[in-house]
Amino acid sequence: MIKYPVYNQQGGAVGERELKPEVFGVKTQPDLLHQAMVAQQANARQVLAHTKDRSEVAGGGKKPWRQKGTGRARAGSSRSPLWRGGGITFGPTNARNFSKSLNKKMKQQALLMALSDKVETKQLALIDKWQLTESKTRAFNQLLGGLENQLWGDKIKRDCLIVSRQDAVLAKAARNLPHVKVINLDNINLIDLLRFKYLLTDTAVIDALEKQYSK
């Protein structure tokens, strides 16, 4: 078991928590992390750029002029890519598919690697329980600043991901703070864990993660 310190929301030590090594002690495999990260980003990509080919352009059903005798080049439709306002040849379309498949075990393993790295580098702050009485951004900003200084030093650059369980007060209090993101446990993902340097969560989230991912 991995012993990890537990703090209250003011940054005072209140004890230790044993973390299961199969969840928080997974060895990092950079290749798998990269593969999972690329897959998540690709699957979240929206295909917005779209050009119309000659079959999608409106109008142009009638032959512009007769085939012979006008002195002009023959033309069958004003939707031709050769015409201004006609279709586009080889342009980007929304039929493109950027999604990448990754099996469930690989996704899970990559997520556990990211969590384990936070534990190994002491970039995880484990709180016993959040006790917020009101969703005031200024009050929470002061609380978070004191907690960060106590745990990681007063020269850190704020870059914090907070994972909670259905805590609407916490989410509302922190949503306008720069460089702070609050997500629900159900939405925990690899990209957010890698994007933010520090992870802040409580023991209830740890219990849920160990229950879900323990072998």
Secondary structure as UniProt FT lines:
FT   STRAND          2..7
FT   TURN            9..10
FT   STRAND          13..19
FT   HELIX           21..24
FT   HELIX           30..43
FT   TURN            54..56
FT   TURN            78..79
FT   TURN            81..82
FT   TURN            84..85
FT   TURN            94..95
FT   HELIX           104..120
FT   TURN            121..122
FT   STRAND          124..127
FT   HELIX           137..152
FT   TURN            154..155
FT   STRAND          160..164
FT   HELIX           168..174
FT   TURN            175..176
FT   TURN            178..179
FT   STRAND          180..184
FT   HELIX           185..187
FT   HELIX           190..195
FT   STRAND          198..202
FT   HELIX           203..213
//
